Amino acid sequence: MHIVRLFTSFDGRIGRQSYWVGSLTLLALGLLAALLDFSLGTADGDYGIVSIVASVGILYSSLALTTKRWHDRDKSGWWNLILLVPVIGSLWMSLELGFIRGIRADNRYGPNPLAF
């Protein structure tokens, strides 16, 4: 999958490897934004302007990434709302998206991303 499509599209499916690489990339971008705020002195309180602007892009990209991973599990992107359940929601989502294999066959969201 093309890198731009990985972070901007809500269509299709991705496997666990793409999910982890994308998640770690977004984490690194968030840390880089915080470091930039710190070095530029723009962080007045907890967040600086660079971190706030980066957070909007990271949130959108994160939703696109997790939605495609839910699709690989043959579930709707609305399952992202499970994060609203305290503690259990984030644990469930981490296990489901990060460690459980997707549906091996083609499903309503597209072909198996691991099929050759």
N, C-alpha and C positions, 0 to 999 in steps of 0.2 A: 504494500500500500504506500502511496506517495505521502511524504512527510506532511505536506500542507493539508491533504485530505484527512490524514490521521487526526489532526488537531482542530479541523474546522467542520467536518461533515458529520452528520448524525445518522447517515445511512451505512448499511453494511455490517460486517462482523470483523472482529480482530481476535487473535489468540492471546494467550497469557503472556507470551514473550513481548509482543507489541505493546500490551497493556503496561507491563512493568517498565519497559524502556521509555514509553511516553510519560508515565507517572514520575519516574526519576528525572526526566528532562524538565518537567514542570516544577518539580521540587527545586532543582538546581537554578531554574530561572527565578523562582521566588527568593531563594537565598542570595542570588546575585543582585536582585533589586534591593533587598534589605542592606546588603553590603554597600551598594552604590549610595543609598540614602545616608548611611552612616559616614561614608567617606566624604560625601558632599556637604554634610551637615544639614540636610533637609529634613531629618527626622526630629520634629519638635517634641513629640510624645512617643507613642508606640510605633506609629507608622509615618513614613514620609511620603511625599508626592509620587516618587518613583514606585514605591511599593503599592500605593493605592491604584495607580494606573496599571501596573503589572498584574495586580489582583483581578481586575476585570477580565483581562485576556486569559489569565490562568484559570479563572472560574469557567469561562466559556469553553476553553479547550478541555478542561477536566470533565465537564458534562458531556462533551462530544466523545471523549475517550471512553468514559464509563458506559455511555449509552450503547456504543458499538460492542463493548464487552458483554453487556446484558443481552444484546442481540445474539451473541455467540452462545449464550446459555438458553436461547429461545424464550427470552422474556422481554417485555416492553421496557423502554427507557424510563418509564414512570417508576420503575423499581428504584431509581435514584432517591426517591422520597423516603426510602427506608432509613436514610440517614437522620430523619427527624425523630426516630425512636432512640432515646438516650441509651448509650453504651451498646446495647444489643444490636442496634441498627448498623453501627460502624463495624462491629465484629462480623456480623452476617455478611455485609457487603465485602469486607476484606477477604473473607474465606471464599465466598462465592465467585468473586471476580479474579482474585489473585492466585487461587490454588486449585480450584475445581475445573476440570477440562470441559470445554464446550461440547455442544452436540456434534457428533461426528458426521452426520448426514447434512445435506442441504436443508435449510428451514425457510420459513416465510421471510426472513431478513436477508437471505442471500446464500451463496455457496459456502462450504466449509473453507475457512481461511488456510487450513493446513493441507487441503487436498492438492495434490500435484498434478 
